[in-house]
Amino acid sequence: MDKALLAELAHRFLSGTATDEEKALLHQWYDITDREEIELVFLPKKETEDEVKTRIMAGIQSAMAQEPQRAPRRIGYYARWIAAAAILVAVSITGLYFWKAHRSQATTGGALPVAAAHKDLQPGGNKATLLLGDGSTVNLGAAQNGVIRKVAGMQIDKQDGLVRYSVSAAGLAPEINTIQTPRGGQYQVVLPDGTKVWLNAASSLTYPTAFTGEDRTVQLKGEAYFEVAGSKSKPFKVMVGDMQINVLGTHFNVMAYEDENEIKTTLLEGAVNVTKGGASHLLKPGQEGRIDRSSDVFKLLDVNASEAVAWKNGVFQFGGASIETVMREIVRWYDVDVEYQGRTNEHFRGTISRGVNASEVFKMLELTGAVHFTIADNKIIVKP
């Protein structure tokens, strides 16, 4: 039994919402699992192992009181190994289950649904193409680590998942470069001024190989997270179509996919101005500016900024997203198409690693009982 499903079963068991069938699955897992294979290694950052054990064993004692028919010895051994499994539930950084925003998990009832995956989908990885100023291209996923290009006063180095620009001469005539990620790709680039940019799947960033003008301007399509190197004399600007983001030195995320209804700028540190159509809006940390693509209406919201940058930290994180929103992220990361056969109005909350196969994500979503998936011919079929 995979760890994510085991964690979900343990969670339901400890909360008293497990069905008889779910309890039977846990008993079956206990009976067939080699005790040496169960390790208490998945601990949350803010709790020690002893603290986790104390909290979980308290829940187990309560849950076990509901099963007086089982022999005391079996209950004791069963409890020990359910405790080991339940530690997985406490982990926040891996994200082990999803739940519906407006309905309890207990409503899922009987059997646990599982995605019908005849052909699983591997997660994305470090893939990108670099378009150089001389018109040549470099497949960064296939290129050897080391120097990609070296001209007088400028060098481009490639390491796993990272491209770095180094400028050693003033007055260098800049070229225009573009880094592009496909669906199922991501990459990081360190610009000539030291600004760090993480590029999400199906995105591109265009920039000069040296910032020689009065400002530092780059152009973005898709999604990227920026950690801008400070410079009071040279403001940093991100252009997204006719929208402009002005910064001095700050950390922020821009999500500007063309298939999304809104362009979102989320600020983590510092301050930025978002300008469009002559109107300028100042963002403070923890705020998100949203511009409606069809109406140009601007909204300023206080948000959980960690959700906006979850992709950069290697996880999917949803705080009440529709299935369409969820699937757009999945489509980009697993390089797959989607077909809807019916709709669900449920919204989803939860976190799960972007490093797992697609079927693992679908299993977590299916545990809500609100949606079901089939993987066939590089297409995801979604049914309520």
Secondary structure, 3 states (H helix, E strand, C coil): CCHHHHHHHHHHHHHCCCCHHHHHHHHHHHHHCCHHHCCCCCCCCCCCHHHHHHHHHHHHHHHHCCCCCCCHHHHHHHHHHHHHHHHHHHCCCCCEEEEECCCCHHHHCCCCCCCEECCCCCCCEECCEEECCCCCEEECCCCCCEEEEEECCEEEEEECCEEEEEECCCCCCCCEEEEEECCCEEEEEECCCCCEEEECCCEEEEEECCCCCCCEEEEEEEEEEEECCCCCCCCEEEEECCEEEEECCCEEEEEECCCCCEEEEEEEECCEEEEECCEEEEECCCEEEEEECCCCCEEEEECCHHHHCCHHHCEEEEEEEEHHHHHHHHHHHHCCEEEECCCCCCEEEEEEECCCCHHHHHHHHHCCCCCEEEEECCEEEEEC
